């Protein structure tokens, strides 16, 4: 028999009747049912007095408990009235037909899952499972999202057959860090069950720190004091935890430092005084790095130009200048060029030249030379005469264009070179004397002779000649005396002391001559230039023509002992 599990208890189901060909008392007399508490037996009498067995449902069926009531358990027995009695049996198999009386049931009342935000698209995040005790179509479960936001429907996909929840697009912790889904499982009928799925997104260090320059200077004066604010910065990292902690830094070789204002705001300030002459422009790189592993970083470049301040005076290329200029030069001739440079920039570095005040032979220096203001070229304004001006000492000043202006000076020495541009001139005797018959010589002197210069005359020539003759005669006399003394020593030595008794006074004259010879000498020097001619008598000098006198404590070699 097939019987629905929804059959109401008390329902009757006809059973096949037994057949007994005997008659009378030996014919079919009764039926009995054994083996199952869910069923009982009822026998109805037919119109002809025959017995008709019926199977009565005594207890509600449940297919999920027992889908089949087997033959061995349910037995119908028919008995006759013979002696001995005979029986016949029939085994009854009742198949319980399923009814949709069970709703799907989820394995968990709530599903919780944690996934990193960088999980690949298409990955299965979680699979929900519901079961239905019914069979066939009644037990076929399908899944659906009962309640979801538009964002969740764009991110997650639920497989209606398997219950797998998959990722449709990349998760972003910064957009959403948790999602809650309500999933429903239903069978072919109207029965269903629901469960909640909580998806938690964990942060991954996938965001680079955002570095924003709120304001900055493009130019800064080189005399700006330390601590001057150059730029204001803001940093932000959308990650969380250590991944969102940002550290800022600057290059080590720049004269700037970072100061934290509050929270995520920083300022870049000067750490020391700037010098445009050393570095005129800076490209300051600010770096922001988070605390992730590996760390992500971003950077910004601050371009800063250093403005010049007039803090450098012009510097000449040489400590001093000198030049030589031949006399009789053309007016306007270039003498030399001085050059000075200024380490500043622009107008502060523009150098102009001028002469310092001075006078030459009572006339202003500016009437002799001039300097070109832009180039530093020094020009002679007149033709120089060596016999009038032999050298010029002057100062040139270099001045920059700053306010206030800075300047420096350099010494310039100009030497005038003599040229043979003057004929000889008769200085003595005067013209009137020269025309007389008594003059036998001519003394020439250069035109450049100065007053008081010595001029060689004929009387001076005669005097020098006389002195020279006396000197030669005196030398001859000394030579004769020396020869005489030598001969006397030879005689004394031959006679072995025959002159020991000669008085010492006989030789006093010789010593006197020697003393005179030691104290007299002269020198005559003549030059072609009359102004430099001179006659000079030097101090005493010794001409050892005769042997020197022995010291008082030693005996004279030529005299005997007294």
matplotlib code that plots the C-alpha trace (Angstrom):
import matplotlib.pyplot as plt

x = [0.0, 1.1, 0.0, 0.7, 2.3, -0.3, -3.1, -5.4, -5.4, -8.6, -8.4, -9.3, -7.7, -9.3, -7.2, -7.4, -9.8, -8.8, -10.5, -11.3, -13.1, -14.4, -17.9, -19.5, -17.5, -14.3, -14.6, -13.0, -13.9, -11.6, -8.7, -5.9, -3.3, 0.1, 3.4, 2.9, 1.4, 0.6, -2.1, -5.1, -7.5, -11.2, -13.4, -16.6, -19.4, -20.4, -24.0, -23.6, -22.2, -18.7, -15.9, -14.0, -10.7, -9.7, -6.4, -7.1, -4.4, -4.1, -1.3, 0.0, 2.7, 6.0, 8.0, 11.1, 10.9, 9.9, 9.6, 8.5, 6.7, 8.2, 6.6, 8.1, 6.4, 2.9, 1.2, -2.5, -3.6, -6.9, -8.2, -10.9, -13.0, -11.8, -10.1, -7.4, -7.7, -5.9, -4.5, -3.3, -1.1, -0.4, 2.5, 1.5, 4.1, 3.0, 5.1, 4.7, 4.5, 6.4, 4.6, 6.2, 6.0, 9.6, 11.2, 14.9, 17.2, 20.6, 23.6, 24.4, 22.2, 24.9, 27.9, 31.0, 33.9, 37.0, 38.7, 41.6, 40.7, 43.1, 41.4, 41.1, 37.9, 35.9, 37.0, 34.4, 34.2, 31.8, 29.3, 26.0, 24.2, 20.6, 19.0, 15.3, 14.2, 11.7, 12.5, 12.3, 11.2, 10.0, 13.5, 15.2, 16.6, 17.4, 19.1, 18.5, 19.5, 16.5, 17.9, 20.9, 22.1, 22.9, 26.6, 26.5, 24.7, 27.6, 30.2, 28.9, 27.2, 25.2, 25.0, 21.3, 22.1, 25.2, 24.9, 28.4, 29.0, 31.6, 33.4, 32.3, 34.8, 37.8, 37.1, 38.3, 38.7, 38.5, 35.1, 33.6, 35.1, 32.1, 29.0, 25.9, 23.8, 20.6, 20.3, 17.1, 16.8, 13.5, 12.1, 9.7, 6.8, 6.4, 8.7, 12.0, 14.7, 17.0, 20.5, 22.8, 26.2, 28.6, 31.6, 34.5, 37.1, 40.6, 43.0, 45.9, 48.6, 47.4, 47.2, 50.1, 50.3, 48.8, 51.1, 49.5, 51.3, 48.9, 51.0, 54.6, 57.1, 58.7, 61.3, 63.2, 65.7, 69.2, 69.1, 65.9, 66.4, 66.5, 63.0, 61.4, 58.4, 58.8, 55.9, 52.9, 52.1, 49.3, 49.7, 47.0, 46.9, 43.6, 44.9, 44.3, 46.5, 50.2, 49.5, 48.0, 50.8, 52.8, 56.3, 57.7, 61.3, 63.6, 66.9, 69.8, 71.9, 69.6, 69.4, 65.8, 63.9, 60.4, 58.3, 55.0, 52.3, 49.4, 48.1, 48.9, 50.1, 53.8, 55.8, 59.1, 61.3, 64.9, 67.4, 70.2, 71.0, 71.1, 73.8, 72.8, 76.4, 76.8, 73.4, 71.0, 68.2, 66.9, 64.7, 63.6, 62.1, 59.6, 59.0, 56.0, 56.2, 53.6, 54.3, 53.2, 55.4, 56.6, 56.2, 54.6, 55.8, 55.1, 57.0, 56.7, 59.3, 59.5, 61.3, 62.7, 64.8, 67.1, 66.9, 70.1, 71.1, 74.0, 76.3, 79.4, 81.8, 83.5, 86.8, 89.7, 91.4, 94.8, 95.9, 97.7, 98.2, 101.2, 101.9, 104.7, 104.0, 106.5, 106.7, 105.4, 102.4, 99.3, 96.5, 93.8, 96.1, 95.0, 97.2, 95.8, 92.4, 91.5, 88.8, 86.7, 83.9, 81.0, 79.6, 76.1, 73.5, 71.7, 72.0, 73.9, 76.6, 76.9, 80.4, 81.3, 84.8, 86.1, 89.3, 90.0, 90.7, 94.4, 96.8, 99.9, 102.3, 99.5, 97.0, 94.0, 94.7, 91.7, 93.5, 96.2, 94.3, 90.7, 88.9, 86.0, 83.2, 81.8, 84.9, 87.7, 89.9, 92.5, 93.3, 96.1, 94.5, 97.7, 101.1, 103.5, 107.1, 109.6, 111.5, 108.4, 106.5, 108.3, 105.5, 101.9, 100.5, 96.7, 93.7, 90.8, 87.5, 85.1, 81.5, 78.5, 74.9, 73.4, 71.7, 73.6, 76.5, 79.6, 83.1, 86.7, 89.9, 93.1, 96.4, 97.7, 101.3, 102.1, 105.8, 106.8, 109.5, 112.2, 112.9, 115.9, 113.9, 116.4, 119.7, 122.8, 122.9, 126.0, 125.8, 129.3, 130.8, 128.0, 127.5, 129.5, 132.5, 132.4, 132.9, 136.3, 139.7, 140.7, 138.4, 140.0, 137.4, 133.6, 131.6, 128.4, 125.5, 122.1, 119.1, 117.6, 120.4, 119.0, 120.2, 123.2, 124.6, 128.4, 130.0, 133.5, 135.7, 139.3, 140.6, 139.2, 141.0, 144.3, 143.9, 143.2, 146.2, 148.5, 147.4, 147.9, 151.5, 152.2, 150.8, 153.0, 156.1, 155.3, 154.9, 158.4, 159.9, 158.4, 159.7, 163.2, 163.1, 161.9, 164.8, 167.2, 166.0, 166.1, 169.8, 170.6, 169.0, 171.2, 174.3, 173.5, 172.9, 176.3, 178.3, 176.6, 175.5, 178.1, 175.3, 173.9, 175.3, 173.6, 171.2, 167.5, 167.0, 168.8, 165.7, 163.0, 162.6, 161.7, 158.9, 157.6, 157.5, 155.6, 153.1, 152.5, 152.1, 149.5, 147.3, 147.2, 145.2, 142.9, 140.4, 139.4, 136.2, 135.1, 131.8, 130.5, 127.5, 128.7, 126.0, 127.4, 131.1, 132.8, 136.1, 136.2, 138.9, 138.4, 139.4, 142.8, 144.0, 147.1, 149.6, 152.1, 155.1, 157.5, 157.5, 155.4, 157.1, 157.2, 155.1, 156.7, 157.2, 159.1, 162.7, 163.3, 164.9, 167.4, 168.7, 170.8, 169.6, 170.4]
y = [0.0, 3.6, 5.9, 9.6, 10.6, 13.2, 10.6, 11.2, 8.5, 6.4, 6.2, 2.8, 1.0, -2.3, -5.4, -8.3, -11.1, -14.7, -17.5, -20.9, -23.5, -25.5, -25.1, -24.7, -24.6, -25.4, -22.2, -18.8, -17.8, -14.8, -12.3, -11.1, -8.3, -8.3, -6.4, -2.6, -0.2, 2.4, 0.0, -2.0, -4.4, -3.9, -6.6, -5.5, -8.0, -8.0, -8.2, -12.0, -12.4, -12.5, -10.8, -7.9, -6.9, -3.2, -1.7, 1.1, 3.8, 3.9, 6.4, 9.2, 8.3, 10.2, 9.4, 11.0, 8.4, 5.3, 5.5, 1.9, -0.4, -3.7, -7.0, -8.8, -6.4, -6.3, -9.7, -10.4, -13.9, -15.6, -18.7, -21.3, -23.3, -26.8, -29.1, -28.7, -25.1, -24.0, -20.4, -18.3, -15.2, -12.2, -9.8, -6.1, -3.5, 0.1, 2.7, 6.1, 8.8, 12.0, 15.2, 18.6, 18.9, 19.9, 23.3, 23.7, 24.1, 25.9, 24.3, 27.5, 30.2, 32.8, 32.6, 34.8, 35.2, 37.4, 38.1, 40.4, 43.3, 42.0, 38.7, 37.9, 38.6, 35.4, 33.8, 31.9, 33.7, 31.3, 28.6, 28.4, 25.0, 24.2, 20.7, 19.6, 16.3, 15.8, 13.9, 14.7, 18.1, 18.7, 18.3, 20.4, 23.6, 26.8, 29.9, 33.6, 36.9, 38.1, 41.5, 43.3, 46.8, 48.0, 48.0, 44.4, 43.2, 44.8, 43.1, 39.6, 36.9, 34.0, 30.7, 29.7, 26.0, 25.6, 28.5, 29.7, 33.4, 34.7, 38.1, 40.1, 42.9, 44.0, 44.8, 48.0, 48.3, 52.0, 51.9, 49.3, 47.0, 44.9, 43.6, 41.7, 39.5, 37.6, 34.4, 32.4, 28.7, 27.5, 24.2, 23.7, 24.6, 27.6, 26.4, 28.2, 29.1, 32.1, 32.7, 35.8, 36.0, 38.6, 39.4, 41.3, 42.9, 43.1, 46.0, 45.4, 48.0, 48.9, 52.7, 55.0, 58.0, 61.1, 64.1, 67.4, 70.8, 73.2, 76.3, 77.0, 79.7, 79.9, 82.4, 83.1, 85.8, 84.5, 86.6, 84.9, 83.9, 80.2, 79.0, 80.8, 78.7, 77.5, 75.2, 73.7, 70.0, 67.5, 63.8, 61.1, 57.4, 55.6, 52.4, 51.6, 50.7, 50.5, 50.6, 54.1, 55.6, 58.0, 59.3, 62.3, 63.1, 65.4, 64.9, 65.1, 67.5, 70.5, 73.4, 72.7, 70.7, 69.3, 70.4, 68.8, 71.3, 69.0, 65.6, 65.1, 68.6, 69.5, 72.6, 72.9, 75.6, 76.8, 75.2, 77.7, 80.9, 80.5, 81.6, 82.3, 82.4, 78.8, 77.4, 79.5, 77.0, 74.1, 71.2, 69.9, 66.4, 65.6, 61.9, 60.3, 56.5, 54.4, 51.7, 48.8, 45.9, 46.5, 50.2, 52.4, 56.0, 59.1, 62.3, 65.9, 68.3, 71.9, 74.1, 77.1, 79.9, 81.9, 85.7, 87.7, 90.1, 92.5, 90.9, 90.6, 93.5, 93.4, 91.6, 92.5, 89.8, 91.0, 92.5, 95.3, 96.4, 97.9, 98.9, 100.5, 103.3, 104.8, 108.6, 110.7, 108.4, 109.4, 111.0, 108.4, 105.4, 102.3, 101.7, 98.6, 97.1, 96.4, 93.8, 93.0, 90.5, 90.4, 87.1, 88.6, 88.5, 91.0, 94.7, 93.7, 92.2, 95.1, 96.6, 100.2, 101.7, 105.1, 106.8, 107.9, 111.5, 112.6, 115.3, 115.0, 118.0, 120.2, 119.0, 116.7, 113.0, 112.9, 115.2, 112.6, 109.3, 108.2, 104.8, 103.5, 103.0, 99.8, 98.0, 99.1, 100.2, 102.8, 105.4, 108.1, 111.5, 113.3, 112.6, 111.8, 113.2, 111.1, 114.2, 115.6, 112.6, 109.3, 107.3, 107.6, 105.9, 105.8, 103.9, 102.5, 101.8, 99.1, 99.6, 97.4, 98.4, 97.3, 99.5, 100.3, 99.8, 97.8, 98.7, 97.8, 99.5, 98.4, 100.1, 100.8, 101.9, 103.4, 103.6, 106.0, 104.6, 107.0, 107.4, 109.1, 112.2, 114.9, 116.2, 116.9, 120.5, 122.5, 123.4, 124.8, 127.2, 129.6, 130.7, 133.9, 132.1, 129.5, 132.1, 133.3, 132.1, 130.7, 127.7, 124.5, 121.9, 121.3, 119.6, 118.0, 117.2, 115.6, 117.9, 115.9, 117.0, 118.3, 121.4, 120.8, 117.9, 117.6, 118.8, 117.8, 120.9, 121.3, 122.4, 119.2, 117.2, 118.9, 118.3, 114.6, 114.3, 115.9, 113.7, 110.6, 111.6, 112.1, 108.7, 107.0, 108.7, 107.8, 104.1, 104.2, 105.6, 102.9, 100.3, 101.7, 101.7, 98.1, 97.0, 98.9, 97.2, 93.8, 94.3, 95.4, 92.2, 90.2, 91.9, 91.5, 87.8, 87.4, 89.1, 87.1, 89.9, 92.6, 95.3, 94.3, 97.6, 99.9, 102.3, 101.7, 105.4, 104.9, 103.0, 105.4, 106.9, 103.6, 103.0, 106.6, 106.0, 102.7, 104.5, 107.1, 104.4, 102.7, 105.8, 107.1, 105.9, 107.5, 106.5, 108.4, 107.4, 109.0, 108.3, 109.5, 111.2, 114.5, 114.4, 111.1, 112.0, 112.0, 112.1, 110.1, 109.8, 106.6, 106.0, 104.7, 101.5, 99.5, 98.9, 96.5, 97.6, 97.2, 94.6, 95.5, 96.5, 93.6, 93.9, 95.6, 92.3, 90.6, 91.5, 93.0, 90.5, 93.0, 94.5, 93.0, 92.7, 95.8]
z = [0.0, -0.6, 2.2, 2.6, 5.8, 6.0, 6.3, 9.2, 11.9, 11.6, 7.8, 6.4, 3.6, 2.1, 2.2, -0.1, 1.1, 1.7, -0.2, 1.3, -0.9, 2.2, 3.2, 6.5, 9.6, 7.6, 5.6, 6.4, 9.8, 11.0, 10.2, 12.5, 12.0, 13.8, 13.7, 13.8, 16.3, 13.6, 12.1, 13.3, 11.6, 11.0, 9.4, 7.7, 6.8, 3.2, 1.8, 1.4, 4.9, 3.7, 5.7, 4.3, 6.1, 6.3, 7.4, 9.9, 10.5, 14.2, 14.6, 12.3, 10.0, 9.6, 6.5, 8.1, 10.9, 8.8, 5.1, 4.7, 7.0, 6.0, 5.2, 8.1, 10.5, 9.2, 8.7, 7.9, 9.0, 7.9, 9.8, 9.0, 11.5, 10.7, 13.0, 13.0, 11.8, 8.8, 8.3, 5.4, 5.7, 3.7, 4.3, 3.9, 2.8, 3.5, 1.7, 3.3, 0.7, 1.6, 2.2, 2.4, 6.1, 6.9, 6.4, 5.4, 8.4, 8.2, 9.8, 11.7, 13.0, 12.1, 9.9, 10.7, 8.4, 8.3, 5.0, 4.0, 1.7, -0.9, -1.4, -5.2, -7.1, -7.6, -4.3, -2.2, 1.1, 2.8, 2.0, 3.8, 4.1, 4.8, 4.8, 4.3, 5.8, 3.0, -0.1, -3.7, -4.7, -1.1, 0.1, -2.7, -1.1, -2.9, -1.4, -1.8, -0.2, 1.7, 2.7, 1.2, 0.4, -3.1, -2.2, -0.9, -4.0, -6.1, -4.0, -3.2, -5.1, -3.6, -5.5, -5.2, -5.6, -3.5, -1.0, -1.8, -1.4, -3.8, -4.3, -7.3, -7.0, -4.9, -1.3, 0.2, 3.9, 3.7, 2.0, 4.2, 6.9, 7.7, 5.9, 7.1, 4.8, 5.5, 3.5, 3.1, 2.3, 0.9, -0.5, -3.4, -1.2, 1.1, 3.8, 4.5, 7.0, 7.4, 8.7, 9.1, 7.4, 9.0, 6.8, 8.4, 6.2, 7.6, 6.6, 4.3, 3.8, 0.3, 0.6, 0.0, 2.4, 1.0, 1.3, 0.6, 0.5, 2.0, 1.4, 0.5, -0.4, -3.8, -2.8, 0.5, 1.3, 2.2, 5.4, 6.7, 10.3, 11.3, 12.0, 9.1, 7.9, 4.3, 3.8, 5.6, 5.0, 5.7, 5.7, 5.7, 5.3, 4.7, 6.3, 9.9, 12.8, 12.1, 8.4, 8.9, 11.1, 9.0, 9.6, 7.6, 6.9, 4.9, 3.1, 5.5, 3.5, 3.4, 5.8, 6.7, 9.3, 9.9, 12.9, 13.8, 14.3, 15.5, 14.6, 10.9, 10.1, 9.7, 8.8, 7.0, 8.6, 8.0, 10.3, 9.7, 7.9, 4.1, 1.7, -1.8, -3.0, -2.0, -3.0, -5.0, -5.3, -3.3, -4.3, -0.9, -1.0, 1.8, 2.3, 4.1, 5.0, 6.8, 9.4, 7.2, 6.2, 3.6, 4.2, 1.5, 1.0, -1.0, -1.5, -2.5, -3.8, -2.6, -5.2, -3.3, -4.8, -2.5, -3.0, -2.9, -0.2, -0.7, 1.7, -0.4, -1.4, -4.8, -4.8, -7.1, -9.1, -7.8, -4.5, -6.3, -9.9, -11.7, -15.2, -17.2, -19.7, -22.0, -21.9, -24.7, -24.9, -26.8, -24.8, -24.2, -24.3, -22.4, -19.4, -17.8, -16.8, -13.2, -12.6, -9.6, -9.1, -6.7, -5.5, -5.2, -7.9, -10.1, -9.2, -6.0, -8.2, -10.7, -10.2, -11.1, -10.9, -9.9, -8.9, -5.3, -4.9, -5.2, -6.6, -8.7, -8.8, -7.6, -10.2, -9.6, -10.3, -12.5, -15.0, -15.5, -15.7, -15.8, -15.2, -17.2, -14.8, -16.3, -17.5, -15.1, -18.0, -16.9, -19.5, -19.6, -20.2, -21.2, -22.6, -19.7, -19.5, -17.6, -16.7, -14.9, -13.6, -13.1, -11.4, -10.2, -7.1, -7.2, -5.7, -7.7, -5.9, -7.0, -5.8, -6.2, -6.9, -3.6, -1.1, 0.9, -1.6, -0.6, -2.0, -1.9, -3.1, -4.9, -5.3, -8.8, -9.5, -12.9, -13.8, -16.6, -18.8, -20.0, -23.7, -25.4, -26.2, -24.9, -26.5, -24.3, -22.8, -21.8, -18.2, -17.5, -18.3, -19.0, -22.5, -21.9, -20.5, -23.2, -25.9, -24.3, -25.4, -22.0, -22.1, -23.4, -22.4, -22.6, -19.8, -20.9, -18.6, -19.4, -19.5, -16.6, -14.3, -11.0, -9.2, -7.0, -9.1, -9.1, -12.4, -13.1, -14.0, -15.2, -11.8, -10.3, -13.0, -12.3, -8.5, -9.0, -11.3, -8.7, -5.9, -8.1, -8.8, -5.1, -4.3, -6.9, -5.6, -2.1, -3.1, -4.7, -1.5, 0.6, -1.8, -1.5, 2.3, 2.4, 0.1, 2.3, 5.5, 3.9, 2.9, 6.5, 7.9, 5.6, 6.7, 10.4, 9.9, 8.1, 10.8, 13.6, 15.8, 15.0, 15.1, 18.5, 20.0, 17.6, 19.4, 18.7, 17.9, 14.6, 13.4, 14.6, 11.3, 9.7, 12.2, 11.6, 7.9, 8.5, 10.8, 8.1, 5.5, 7.6, 8.0, 4.4, 1.4, -1.1, -3.9, -7.0, -8.9, -12.1, -14.1, -17.4, -15.7, -14.3, -11.6, -10.2, -10.4, -7.0, -5.2, -2.0, 0.7, 2.6, 6.3, 7.3, 5.8, 6.4, 3.6, 5.2, 3.2, 6.1, 8.9, 11.8, 15.1, 17.6, 20.7, 23.7, 25.6, 22.8, 21.9, 18.5, 16.1, 14.7, 18.0, 20.7, 24.3, 26.4]

ax = plt.figure().add_subplot(projection="3d")
ax.plot(x, y, z, "-o")
ax.set_aspect("equal")
plt.show()
